[in-house]
Amino acid sequence: MTTQAEQTLTMIREVCALGRVEFDRPHTAEGDPAAGRALVQGLHAIDEGGEPSDISLSLGLLAPRAPYFDQLVLDALAAGTRQIVNLGAGYDDRALRFRHPGVQFFDLDLPEVVADKALRLQALDTDITHVTLAAVDFATDDVAAVLARAGHDARQPTLFISEHLALFLQPSDVERLLAGVSTCAAKGSTLALTAEVHPAGLTSALVVSTVAEVMFAGAVLLQTIKTRDAWLGLFKKHGWQVENATEVTAVNHFELPMADKSVQIQTQFLTATTV
Ligand SMILES: C[S@@+](CC[C@H](N)C(=O)[O-])C[C@H]1O[C@@H](n2cnc3c(N)ncnc32)[C@H](O)[C@@H]1O
């Protein structure tokens, strides 16, 4: 990945966290709803012009996304799930917001992000004993092995969430991630992720290259965009049954000029259980 792409990813990571703290969100009785803001203190989501990003632009995307994943965590806790794995967690505060007796949260991200998050967590005046940070590169590492080293128990049901990660991974790495998660997902586990979706009838590779050209001066930052059917097929192939597969839950992400028309790219929210 180029330096420019890394900078853009850093900006987007920070925009997500800075945007989410603007919402009035639920928390558990033992959770710390204030920690999210403290966790992102000093982050400015600097854009390529060196200026703080206008995070208000992202609020429309986060408005349905944040509550969707919040509710999944609350539902999992209510169902007795004791392990929550956040894949590509960035500065997500859910481990603190949804702290719950007997529940361990595993936040996975790139080493430099995990290192910074660790420092930020240690600086907070809040209990972090139930939070395990684990460094990973989904392009090279085996997620199940990383989780096992971090203390995840593959025999117990887990909620795996992945918000706004898959689009930044190559398709082969997304597939490896789904396959890897399957190997450590006990019966009763749930996997939820955001999936970038283009309309049927287009070639995914062409959509991805057009995004690079039109939006990122040729850099392939958004790497995985598929049809909904392709996403559903991928889940099925790796042992995941998508809930309410005929019902689309989504937010419009951006419009892409392709040939002589404008194509709507959606972020769809897919939640699946082990078959
Ligand atoms: C847009 S951010 C979203 C962060 C978080 N899920 C949220 O919603 O606030 C995407 C995250 O995925 C992480 N990520 C991207 N590529 C990765 C890789 N190859 N391995 C591990 N993490 C990766 C980034 O570092 C970043 O924190």
The ligand as a MOL file (V3000), in Angstrom:
LIG
                    3D

  0  0  0     0  0            999 V3000
M  V30 BEGIN CTAB
M  V30 COUNTS 27 29 0 0 0
M  V30 BEGIN ATOM
M  V30 1 C -12.1600 2.4140 8.3050 0
M  V30 2 S -11.3550 1.7290 9.6550 0 CHG=1
M  V30 3 C -12.7360 1.1790 10.6310 0
M  V30 4 C -12.3350 0.9530 12.0580 0
M  V30 5 C -13.4570 0.4920 12.9800 0
M  V30 6 N -14.0040 -0.7700 12.5750 0
M  V30 7 C -14.5130 1.5240 13.0670 0
M  V30 8 O -15.6110 1.3150 12.5170 0
M  V30 9 O -14.2610 2.5610 13.6820 0 CHG=-1
M  V30 10 C -10.6970 0.1970 9.0160 0
M  V30 11 C -9.7740 -0.4770 9.9830 0
M  V30 12 O -9.2860 -1.6940 9.4080 0
M  V30 13 C -7.9110 -1.7890 9.6930 0
M  V30 14 N -7.2440 -2.5690 8.6490 0
M  V30 15 C -7.1520 -2.2830 7.3330 0
M  V30 16 N -6.4030 -3.1980 6.7050 0
M  V30 17 C -6.0080 -4.0790 7.6460 0
M  V30 18 C -5.1990 -5.2520 7.6190 0
M  V30 19 N -4.6290 -5.6810 6.5000 0
M  V30 20 N -5.0140 -5.9300 8.7740 0
M  V30 21 C -5.5730 -5.4830 9.9310 0
M  V30 22 N -6.3600 -4.3820 10.0160 0
M  V30 23 C -6.5600 -3.6920 8.8910 0
M  V30 24 C -7.4290 -0.3510 9.6710 0
M  V30 25 O -6.2010 -0.1870 10.3320 0
M  V30 26 C -8.5790 0.3890 10.2990 0
M  V30 27 O -8.4420 0.5640 11.6760 0
M  V30 END ATOM
M  V30 BEGIN BOND
M  V30 1 1 1 2
M  V30 2 1 2 3
M  V30 3 1 2 10
M  V30 4 1 3 4
M  V30 5 1 4 5
M  V30 6 1 5 6
M  V30 7 1 5 7
M  V30 8 2 7 8
M  V30 9 1 7 9
M  V30 10 1 10 11
M  V30 11 1 11 12
M  V30 12 1 11 26
M  V30 13 1 12 13
M  V30 14 1 13 14
M  V30 15 1 13 24
M  V30 16 1 14 15
M  V30 17 1 14 23
M  V30 18 2 15 16
M  V30 19 1 16 17
M  V30 20 1 17 18
M  V30 21 2 17 23
M  V30 22 1 18 19
M  V30 23 2 18 20
M  V30 24 1 20 21
M  V30 25 2 21 22
M  V30 26 1 22 23
M  V30 27 1 24 25
M  V30 28 1 24 26
M  V30 29 1 26 27
M  V30 END BOND
M  V30 END CTAB
M  END
